[in-house]
Amino acid sequence: MDNKSFKIINYQNGALEKSNNYRYNISFSFNKRKLFWKNQTYNNIEKIIEEINLFKNHMISFKNKHDFIKRKNPKISLVITLHNQRNYLLSIYSSIQYQELKDIEIIFVDDASIDNTSIIIKQLMEKDKRIIYLKNNRTRRAFYSRKKGILKAKGEYILCIDPDDLIINNILIKAYETAKQYDLDIVHFYALRGYIEAPTLWNQTKYKDGILKTNKEIRNNFYHSKSRNLWDKLVRKSIYLKSINFMDKQFENQIYYVNNDDTAFFGLLHVARTYGFLEQIGYFYIIRPHGTYYYRFDPKNMNKIFLSIANNMKYFYIQSDNNTLEKCKLAYNYFEKSMYYFGNYISFVNKELNYILDVFDLYLNSTYFKKSQKKKLFYYKSKLIRKKKKKTF
């Protein structure tokens, strides 16, 4: 791996030693041919756009039979959970096939689809022996389905991806080689986001250089990061398994209707020991009219979404270490990102609303929050109570 693409920071007594390149200066424009970071590594944007356009036409080819044989111990397991998303199956599969790394397995976890998803996958399985097909007997959502795929996986590393997106820029081999070279539990790379005609760099996130080698630093990254997704992170399988063991039975079996990635990422960061950042774009999170992005704004789903968020808030608070700063950042950060974000869409019956208010009381009665944070929490609780009195639910 080119050292210009990946930097290592020296550590003394387990503490992070800051470098001169503490933050990257990212410049991104489709009017330019390249995306540059501060240390002059780049991604060729025109090449990436050209690659993305290929998958619109589902460029599937089965010329080399050796590419599609089943591997006993694959380097990477791709876990793809889907529900009634047959329209995107061929494009995501094409983007996988376009990758240079062929020593993989592809695990489709069908969350009780009622369209012809299974027919398309089984047709692909006839040609590609690397594909494994699992199906839930009832809808269980992404968190449960991913866990099912992870437990089935035989790969050394796992990448969880969504069926309506694309993996790009030959990221599998780049991320895997980086993980092996630096013995990383998690490799975090860059992603694009947006409509397929107009992608932008995901969150314009500015990462720290190099590798985080202490669990405290790794968890601290969770509180500050805008990218708590799974699809832009290659994770060692053993770390996924440890994170599953870390979570209690109630958390494992809970059906989460939103923020599935935040929930799983929380577990990963409590067991990971090395975490590295790779300066490469490797994923395209596509906003589609009937994709996963718009599911969360469907009025039919709002009650379930809010209950999931409240369950997460309570669980994060309880499960966090007995550390004032950690509890404060984790609980409040999650509140701001999720509960406050969906506030305008709330429409609860009283029983569900009372549970939400109880979770707020848990936060407000704690000693882990600043006055300014409690003020915002109290304002939001009061807003819910006023709605309840007016019976606007």
SEDOVEX-538746 format. One line per 5 residues: number of its first residue (from 1); for each residue x, y, z of N, C-alpha, C. Coordinates in steps of 0.1 Angstrom, whole numbers. Layout:
N
NUM = X Y Z X Y Z X Y Z ~ ...
// end
This chain:
393
1 = 8 -12 0 0 0 0 9 12 0 ~ 6 22 -9 13 34 -10 12 42 3 ~ 23 46 9 23 54 21 16 67 19 ~ 16 72 7 9 85 5 -6 83 7 ~ -11 71 5 -25 69 7 -29 65 21
6 = -19 62 29 -22 57 43 -10 61 52 ~ -13 69 62 -3 73 71 -4 67 85 ~ 7 65 91 7 59 105 12 70 114 ~ 6 71 126 10 80 136 17 73 147 ~ 27 79 153 34 72 163 26 73 176
11 = 28 63 185 21 62 198 31 62 209 ~ 28 69 220 36 68 232 27 65 244 ~ 30 54 250 22 50 262 7 49 259 ~ 4 45 247 -10 43 243 -17 55 239 ~ -10 67 239 -17 79 236 -14 83 222
16 = -24 90 216 -22 95 202 -13 107 201 ~ -2 106 193 7 117 191 2 125 178 ~ -2 137 180 -7 145 169 4 148 159 ~ 0 147 146 9 150 136 6 164 130 ~ 15 169 121 12 182 115 0 181 106
21 = -3 170 100 -14 168 91 -26 162 99 ~ -29 169 110 -40 164 119 -53 163 112 ~ -56 173 103 -69 172 96 -65 174 81 ~ -73 167 73 -71 168 58 -78 181 53 ~ -72 186 43 -78 197 36 -84 191 23
26 = -97 189 23 -103 182 12 -109 192 2 ~ -106 190 -10 -112 198 -20 -119 189 -30 ~ -132 191 -33 -140 181 -41 -148 189 -51 ~ -147 186 -63 -155 192 -74 -155 184 -86 ~ -167 183 -92 -168 175 -105 -163 183 -117
31 = -159 196 -114 -153 204 -125 -138 201 -126 ~ -133 194 -116 -119 190 -115 -118 175 -118 ~ -106 171 -123 -104 157 -126 -101 148 -114 ~ -96 155 -104 -91 147 -93 -96 153 -79 ~ -97 144 -69 -99 148 -56 -86 147 -48
36 = -82 158 -42 -69 159 -35 -71 160 -20 ~ -63 152 -13 -62 154 1 -49 163 4 ~ -47 166 16 -36 175 20 -22 169 16 ~ -21 155 17 -8 149 14 -7 145 -1 ~ -17 151 -9 -16 149 -24 -20 136 -29
41 = -26 127 -21 -32 115 -27 -45 120 -34 ~ -50 112 -43 -61 117 -51 -70 105 -56 ~ -82 108 -58 -91 99 -65 -95 105 -79 ~ -95 98 -89 -98 103 -102 -114 103 -104 ~ -119 115 -103 -134 116 -102 -140 112 -115
46 = -134 116 -127 -140 112 -140 -140 97 -141 ~ -130 90 -137 -130 76 -138 -141 69 -129 ~ -143 75 -117 -153 70 -108 -167 72 -114 ~ -170 83 -120 -182 86 -126 -185 77 -138 ~ -174 75 -146 -175 65 -157 -179 51 -152
51 = -173 47 -141 -176 34 -136 -190 33 -131 ~ -195 44 -124 -209 44 -119 -219 43 -130 ~ -216 49 -141 -225 49 -153 -226 35 -159 ~ -215 27 -157 -216 13 -162 -227 5 -156 ~ -229 7 -143 -238 -1 -135 -253 2 -138
56 = -255 14 -144 -269 17 -148 -274 7 -158 ~ -265 1 -166 -269 -8 -177 -267 -23 -173 ~ -263 -25 -160 -262 -39 -155 -252 -47 -163 ~ -239 -42 -163 -229 -49 -171 -224 -62 -165 ~ -232 -73 -166 -229 -85 -160 -223 -95 -171
61 = -212 -101 -167 -205 -110 -176 -200 -122 -168 ~ -200 -134 -174 -196 -146 -167 -186 -153 -175 ~ -176 -146 -181 -166 -151 -190 -157 -161 -184 ~ -151 -157 -172 -141 -165 -166 -147 -173 -154 ~ -149 -186 -156 -156 -194 -147 -148 -195 -133
66 = -135 -193 -134 -127 -194 -121 -131 -182 -112 ~ -135 -171 -117 -139 -160 -109 -151 -163 -100 ~ -159 -172 -104 -172 -174 -98 -173 -188 -90 ~ -162 -194 -87 -162 -206 -79 -163 -203 -64 ~ -168 -212 -57 -170 -210 -42 -157 -211 -35
71 = -153 -202 -27 -141 -202 -19 -143 -208 -5 ~ -134 -216 -1 -135 -222 12 -133 -212 23 ~ -123 -204 22 -120 -193 32 -118 -180 25 ~ -129 -174 21 -127 -161 13 -121 -150 21 ~ -115 -141 14 -109 -129 21 -120 -120 26
76 = -131 -118 19 -141 -109 23 -155 -115 21 ~ -163 -114 31 -178 -117 29 -186 -104 28 ~ -193 -103 17 -202 -92 15 -216 -96 20 ~ -221 -89 30 -235 -92 35 -244 -81 30 ~ -254 -85 23 -264 -76 16 -278 -80 21
81 = -284 -71 29 -298 -73 34 -307 -66 24 ~ -319 -72 21 -328 -65 12 -342 -70 15 ~ -351 -61 11 -366 -64 12 -373 -57 1 ~ -378 -65 -8 -385 -60 -20 -377 -50 -28 ~ -365 -53 -31 -356 -44 -38 -350 -50 -50
86 = -358 -58 -57 -353 -65 -69 -348 -56 -80 ~ -353 -44 -81 -350 -34 -91 -335 -31 -91 ~ -328 -32 -79 -315 -28 -77 -305 -39 -76 ~ -310 -52 -77 -301 -63 -75 -290 -64 -85 ~ -294 -62 -98 -284 -64 -108 -273 -54 -108
91 = -277 -41 -104 -267 -30 -104 -257 -32 -93 ~ -262 -36 -81 -252 -39 -70 -244 -51 -73 ~ -250 -61 -79 -242 -73 -82 -231 -69 -93 ~ -235 -61 -102 -225 -57 -113 -213 -50 -107 ~ -216 -41 -97 -205 -34 -91 -196 -43 -83
96 = -202 -54 -77 -193 -63 -70 -185 -71 -80 ~ -191 -75 -91 -183 -83 -101 -172 -74 -108 ~ -174 -61 -108 -164 -52 -114 -152 -51 -106 ~ -153 -55 -93 -141 -54 -84 -130 -64 -88 ~ -118 -60 -86 -106 -69 -89 -106 -81 -80
101 = -109 -79 -68 -108 -90 -58 -120 -100 -61 ~ -117 -112 -64 -127 -123 -67 -128 -133 -55 ~ -118 -133 -46 -118 -142 -35 -128 -138 -24 ~ -140 -138 -27 -151 -133 -18 -163 -142 -18 ~ -172 -140 -9 -185 -146 -9 -195 -135 -8
106 = -207 -137 -14 -217 -128 -14 -230 -134 -8 ~ -233 -128 4 -244 -133 12 -256 -124 11 ~ -267 -128 4 -279 -121 3 -288 -126 14 ~ -293 -116 23 -302 -120 33 -316 -113 30 ~ -325 -121 25 -338 -116 21 -347 -115 33
111 = -351 -103 36 -360 -100 47 -375 -102 44 ~ -378 -114 40 -392 -118 37 -398 -110 26 ~ -390 -109 15 -396 -101 3 -407 -109 -3 ~ -417 -101 -9 -428 -107 -16 -428 -105 -31 ~ -417 -99 -36 -416 -97 -50 -408 -109 -55
116 = -402 -107 -67 -394 -119 -73 -379 -118 -70 ~ -376 -112 -58 -362 -111 -54 -355 -124 -54 ~ -362 -134 -48 -356 -148 -47 -353 -154 -61 ~ -361 -151 -71 -359 -156 -84 -347 -151 -91 ~ -345 -138 -89 -333 -131 -95 -320 -136 -89
121 = -320 -138 -75 -308 -142 -68 -305 -157 -72 ~ -315 -165 -73 -313 -179 -76 -308 -180 -91 ~ -312 -172 -100 -306 -171 -113 -291 -168 -113 ~ -288 -158 -105 -274 -155 -103 -266 -166 -97 ~ -272 -173 -88 -265 -184 -81 -261 -196 -90
126 = -269 -197 -101 -266 -208 -111 -252 -205 -118 ~ -249 -192 -119 -236 -189 -126 -225 -186 -116 ~ -229 -180 -104 -219 -175 -94 -220 -184 -82 ~ -211 -193 -80 -211 -202 -68 -207 -195 -55 ~ -203 -183 -56 -199 -176 -44 -211 -170 -36
131 = -223 -171 -43 -235 -165 -37 -241 -174 -27 ~ -245 -169 -15 -253 -176 -5 -266 -169 -3 ~ -277 -176 -3 -290 -170 -2 -297 -174 11 ~ -300 -164 20 -307 -167 32 -320 -159 32 ~ -331 -164 38 -344 -157 38 -350 -158 52
136 = -355 -147 57 -362 -146 69 -377 -151 67 ~ -383 -158 76 -396 -163 75 -406 -151 77 ~ -402 -140 83 -410 -128 85 -401 -116 85 ~ -406 -104 83 -398 -92 83 -392 -89 96 ~ -378 -88 96 -371 -86 109 -362 -73 108
141 = -362 -67 97 -354 -54 95 -339 -57 94 ~ -331 -47 92 -317 -48 88 -308 -53 99 ~ -310 -49 112 -301 -52 122 -301 -68 124 ~ -313 -74 125 -314 -88 127 -308 -95 114 ~ -312 -90 102 -308 -97 90 -293 -97 88
146 = -286 -86 92 -272 -85 91 -265 -95 100 ~ -270 -95 112 -265 -105 122 -266 -119 116 ~ -277 -122 110 -278 -136 104 -268 -138 93 ~ -265 -128 85 -255 -130 75 -241 -131 80 ~ -238 -123 91 -225 -123 97 -222 -136 103
151 = -232 -142 110 -230 -155 116 -227 -166 105 ~ -233 -164 93 -231 -174 83 -218 -172 75 ~ -212 -160 76 -200 -156 68 -188 -164 72 ~ -180 -167 61 -167 -174 63 -155 -166 60 ~ -158 -153 56 -147 -144 52 -139 -140 64
156 = -126 -136 61 -118 -131 71 -122 -117 76 ~ -127 -109 66 -133 -96 68 -147 -96 63 ~ -155 -86 68 -169 -85 64 -172 -70 60 ~ -179 -69 49 -184 -56 45 -199 -57 43 ~ -207 -49 51 -222 -49 50 -226 -38 41
161 = -233 -41 31 -237 -31 21 -252 -31 18 ~ -257 -20 13 -272 -19 10 -274 -23 -5 ~ -286 -29 -8 -288 -34 -21 -290 -23 -32 ~ -294 -11 -27 -297 0 -37 -285 9 -39 ~ -273 5 -34 -261 13 -36 -251 6 -45
166 = -239 12 -45 -228 6 -53 -215 6 -46 ~ -207 -4 -48 -193 -4 -43 -184 0 -55 ~ -175 9 -54 -168 14 -65 -153 16 -63 ~ -146 19 -73 -132 23 -72 -123 12 -67 ~ -126 -1 -71 -118 -12 -67 -115 -12 -52
171 = -125 -9 -44 -122 -7 -30 -119 -20 -22 ~ -125 -31 -26 -123 -43 -19 -108 -47 -17 ~ -101 -47 -28 -87 -51 -27 -79 -40 -20 ~ -82 -28 -21 -75 -17 -15 -77 -17 1 ~ -90 -19 5 -93 -20 19 -87 -33 25
176 = -88 -44 18 -83 -56 24 -67 -56 25 ~ -60 -51 15 -46 -50 16 -42 -41 28 ~ -49 -30 29 -46 -20 40 -48 -27 54 ~ -59 -35 55 -62 -42 67 -52 -52 71 ~ -47 -59 61 -37 -69 63 -23 -63 67
181 = -20 -52 59 -7 -46 61 -5 -40 75 ~ -16 -34 80 -15 -28 93 -22 -35 104 ~ -27 -47 101 -34 -56 111 -45 -48 118 ~ -54 -43 109 -65 -35 114 -78 -43 116 ~ -85 -40 127 -98 -45 129 -109 -39 120
186 = -107 -26 118 -117 -18 110 -109 -9 101 ~ -113 -9 88 -107 0 78 -119 9 73 ~ -117 22 75 -128 32 72 -123 39 60 ~ -132 39 49 -128 46 37 -139 57 34 ~ -137 64 23 -146 75 20 -158 70 11
191 = -168 78 10 -180 74 2 -186 86 -5 ~ -193 84 -15 -201 94 -22 -216 92 -17 ~ -223 103 -18 -238 103 -14 -245 112 -24 ~ -258 108 -26 -267 116 -34 -274 109 -45 ~ -280 116 -54 -287 110 -65 -277 105 -75
196 = -280 95 -83 -270 89 -91 -265 98 -102 ~ -272 109 -105 -267 118 -115 -259 129 -109 ~ -259 131 -96 -251 142 -89 -246 138 -76 ~ -236 129 -75 -230 125 -62 -221 136 -56 ~ -220 136 -43 -211 145 -36 -204 136 -26
201 = -193 142 -20 -185 135 -10 -193 134 3 ~ -194 122 8 -202 120 20 -198 129 32 ~ -206 138 36 -204 147 48 -192 155 48 ~ -184 155 37 -171 162 37 -163 160 50 ~ -164 147 54 -158 144 67 -143 145 67
206 = -137 151 77 -123 152 78 -118 143 89 ~ -111 132 85 -106 122 94 -93 125 100 ~ -90 119 111 -76 119 116 -67 111 108 ~ -54 114 108 -45 106 100 -43 92 107 ~ -40 82 98 -35 70 103 -43 61 111
211 = -38 55 121 -44 44 129 -47 48 143 ~ -59 44 148 -62 46 162 -59 32 169 ~ -51 32 179 -46 20 185 -51 17 199 ~ -59 26 205 -64 24 218 -80 24 217 ~ -86 15 225 -100 14 224 -107 28 228
216 = -101 35 237 -106 48 241 -107 58 230 ~ -96 58 222 -96 67 210 -106 62 200 ~ -107 49 198 -117 44 188 -131 48 192 ~ -135 46 205 -148 49 209 -150 65 208 ~ -140 72 211 -142 87 210 -145 91 196
221 = -140 84 186 -142 87 172 -157 85 170 ~ -164 76 176 -178 74 174 -186 87 178 ~ -182 94 188 -190 105 193 -188 117 183 ~ -177 118 177 -174 130 168 -177 127 153 ~ -177 114 150 -179 111 136 -193 113 130
226 = -194 118 118 -207 119 111 -209 106 103 ~ -200 97 103 -201 85 95 -201 73 104 ~ -213 69 109 -215 58 118 -221 46 110 ~ -219 46 97 -224 36 88 -215 24 88 ~ -221 13 83 -213 0 82 -208 -1 68
231 = -215 5 58 -211 2 44 -198 9 39 ~ -192 18 48 -179 24 44 -168 19 53 ~ -170 7 59 -161 1 68 -159 -14 66 ~ -147 -18 63 -143 -32 63 -140 -37 77 ~ -146 -47 82 -145 -51 96 -140 -66 97
236 = -131 -68 105 -126 -82 108 -138 -90 113 ~ -140 -102 108 -152 -110 113 -152 -113 128 ~ -140 -115 133 -140 -118 148 -144 -106 156 ~ -143 -94 151 -147 -82 158 -163 -81 157 ~ -168 -85 146 -183 -85 145 -189 -95 155
241 = -182 -107 156 -187 -117 165 -186 -113 180 ~ -175 -106 183 -173 -101 197 -184 -90 200 ~ -187 -82 190 -197 -72 192 -211 -78 195 ~ -214 -89 188 -226 -95 190 -227 -101 204 ~ -216 -106 209 -215 -111 223 -216 -100 233
246 = -211 -88 229 -212 -77 238 -226 -72 241 ~ -235 -74 231 -248 -69 232 -257 -79 239 ~ -266 -74 248 -275 -84 255 -286 -89 246 ~ -293 -99 251 -303 -105 242 -314 -96 238 ~ -318 -87 246 -329 -78 243 -324 -69 231
251 = -312 -65 232 -307 -56 221 -305 -64 208 ~ -301 -76 209 -299 -84 197 -313 -87 189 ~ -323 -89 197 -336 -93 191 -345 -82 188 ~ -342 -70 193 -350 -58 190 -351 -55 176 ~ -363 -52 171 -364 -48 157 -363 -33 156
256 = -352 -29 149 -349 -14 148 -353 -10 134 ~ -361 1 134 -367 5 121 -358 17 116 ~ -349 22 123 -340 32 118 -327 32 126 ~ -317 38 121 -304 38 128 -298 24 131 ~ -301 15 123 -295 2 124 -280 2 124
261 = -274 11 116 -259 12 115 -254 17 128 ~ -260 28 133 -255 34 146 -255 23 157 ~ -265 15 157 -267 5 168 -255 -5 167 ~ -253 -10 154 -243 -21 152 -229 -15 154 ~ -227 -2 150 -214 4 151 -210 7 166
266 = -220 9 174 -218 11 188 -212 -1 194 ~ -217 -13 190 -211 -26 195 -197 -28 190 ~ -194 -25 177 -181 -27 171 -170 -19 178 ~ -174 -6 181 -164 3 187 -161 -1 202 ~ -169 -9 208 -166 -13 222 -157 -25 222
271 = -154 -31 211 -145 -43 211 -133 -42 202 ~ -133 -32 193 -122 -30 183 -110 -25 190 ~ -98 -30 185 -86 -26 191 -77 -17 181 ~ -79 -18 168 -72 -10 158 -82 -5 148 ~ -81 7 144 -91 14 135 -83 23 126
276 = -84 21 113 -76 29 103 -84 36 93 ~ -79 47 88 -86 55 78 -78 54 64 ~ -85 51 54 -80 49 41 -85 60 31 ~ -76 68 25 -80 79 17 -84 74 3 ~ -94 67 2 -100 63 -11 -115 63 -10
281 = -121 67 -21 -136 66 -22 -139 52 -26 ~ -148 45 -19 -151 31 -21 -166 28 -22 ~ -175 37 -20 -189 34 -19 -197 46 -24 ~ -209 43 -29 -218 53 -34 -232 50 -27 ~ -235 59 -18 -248 58 -11 -258 66 -19
286 = -267 58 -26 -276 65 -36 -289 68 -30 ~ -294 80 -32 -307 84 -27 -317 80 -39 ~ -326 71 -36 -335 66 -47 -349 69 -42 ~ -359 71 -51 -373 73 -47 -379 63 -38 ~ -375 50 -41 -381 39 -33 -370 32 -25
291 = -359 39 -22 -348 32 -15 -349 34 0 ~ -338 29 7 -338 29 21 -339 43 27 ~ -333 53 20 -333 67 25 -347 72 28 ~ -356 70 19 -369 76 20 -379 68 29 ~ -374 56 33 -383 48 42 -385 55 55
296 = -375 62 60 -376 68 73 -386 80 73 ~ -389 85 62 -399 97 61 -413 93 58 ~ -415 80 57 -429 75 54 -437 76 67 ~ -448 84 67 -456 86 79 -461 73 86 ~ -462 63 78 -467 50 84 -456 44 93
301 = -443 48 91 -432 43 99 -428 51 111 ~ -434 63 113 -429 72 123 -430 67 137 ~ -441 61 141 -442 55 154 -431 45 157 ~ -429 36 148 -419 26 149 -405 32 150 ~ -403 42 142 -390 48 141 -386 55 154
306 = -396 63 160 -394 70 172 -391 60 184 ~ -399 49 184 -397 39 195 -383 33 194 ~ -378 31 182 -365 25 180 -354 35 185 ~ -356 48 182 -346 58 186 -346 59 201 ~ -358 58 207 -358 59 222 -352 47 228
311 = -354 35 223 -348 23 228 -333 24 227 ~ -328 29 216 -314 31 214 -308 41 224 ~ -315 52 226 -310 62 235 -309 56 249 ~ -319 49 254 -318 43 267 -307 32 268 ~ -306 24 257 -296 13 257 -282 19 257
316 = -280 29 249 -266 35 248 -262 41 262 ~ -272 47 268 -270 53 282 -266 43 292 ~ -273 32 292 -271 21 302 -258 14 299 ~ -255 11 287 -244 2 283 -231 9 283 ~ -231 23 282 -218 30 282 -210 28 295
321 = -197 29 294 -189 28 306 -192 38 316 ~ -189 36 328 -191 46 339 -181 57 338 ~ -183 65 327 -174 76 324 -183 88 321 ~ -181 99 328 -190 110 326 -190 115 312 ~ -178 118 307 -177 123 294 -183 114 283
326 = -180 101 285 -185 92 275 -200 91 275 ~ -206 90 286 -221 90 287 -227 102 281 ~ -221 113 285 -227 126 280 -226 127 265 ~ -215 125 259 -213 126 245 -222 116 237 ~ -222 104 242 -229 93 235 -244 96 235
331 = -249 98 247 -264 100 248 -269 112 241 ~ -262 123 243 -267 136 237 -264 137 222 ~ -253 131 218 -250 131 203 -261 123 196 ~ -264 112 202 -274 104 195 -288 111 195 ~ -291 118 206 -304 126 207 -304 136 196
336 = -293 144 194 -293 154 184 -294 149 170 ~ -288 138 168 -288 132 154 -301 126 150 ~ -307 119 160 -319 111 157 -332 116 162 ~ -333 117 175 -346 121 181 -350 135 177 ~ -341 145 178 -343 158 174 -346 160 159
341 = -339 152 151 -340 153 137 -353 149 132 ~ -360 139 138 -373 134 134 -384 140 141 ~ -381 150 149 -392 156 158 -404 161 151 ~ -403 167 139 -414 172 132 -423 162 126 ~ -419 149 127 -427 138 121 -434 130 131
346 = -434 134 144 -439 125 155 -454 125 154 ~ -460 113 157 -474 111 157 -477 99 166 ~ -476 100 179 -477 88 188 -490 87 195 ~ -494 75 198 -505 73 207 -499 75 221 ~ -507 76 231 -503 80 245 -493 70 251
351 = -495 57 249 -487 47 255 -473 48 250 ~ -471 50 237 -458 51 231 -451 64 236 ~ -459 75 236 -454 88 240 -449 88 254 ~ -456 81 263 -452 80 277 -439 73 279 ~ -436 63 271 -423 57 271 -412 66 267
356 = -414 74 257 -405 84 252 -402 94 263 ~ -412 99 270 -410 109 281 -402 103 292 ~ -404 90 295 -397 83 306 -382 83 302 ~ -379 81 289 -365 81 285 -358 95 287 ~ -366 105 284 -361 119 286 -359 121 300
361 = -367 117 309 -365 118 323 -352 112 328 ~ -349 100 322 -337 93 326 -325 102 323 ~ -325 109 312 -315 118 308 -314 131 317 ~ -326 136 319 -327 149 326 -323 147 341 ~ -325 136 346 -322 133 360 -308 129 363
366 = -301 127 352 -287 122 353 -277 134 356 ~ -265 131 359 -255 141 362 -245 142 350 ~ -248 136 339 -239 135 328 -240 146 317 ~ -250 155 320 -252 165 309 -250 179 314 ~ -246 188 304 -244 202 307 -257 209 308
371 = -257 221 314 -270 228 315 -276 231 302 ~ -267 235 292 -272 238 279 -279 226 272 ~ -273 215 274 -279 202 269 -292 199 275 ~ -293 200 288 -305 197 295 -316 207 291 ~ -312 219 288 -322 229 284 -329 225 271
376 = -321 220 262 -326 215 249 -335 203 251 ~ -330 194 260 -338 182 262 -351 185 269 ~ -351 195 278 -363 199 285 -373 205 276 ~ -367 214 267 -376 220 257 -383 210 248 ~ -376 200 244 -381 190 235 -392 182 243
381 = -389 178 255 -399 171 263 -412 179 265 ~ -410 192 268 -422 201 269 -430 202 256 ~ -423 202 245 -430 202 232 -439 190 231 ~ -434 178 234 -441 166 233 -453 166 243 ~ -452 171 255 -462 172 265 -474 181 260
386 = -470 193 253 -480 202 248 -488 195 237 ~ -481 188 229 -488 180 218 -498 170 224 ~ -494 164 235 -502 154 241 -515 160 247 ~ -513 172 253 -525 178 259 -535 183 248 ~ -529 187 237 -538 192 226 -544 180 218
391 = -539 168 222 -543 156 215 -541 157 200 ~ -529 161 196 -527 163 182 -520 150 176 ~ -519 140 184 -513 127 179 -523 119 171
// end
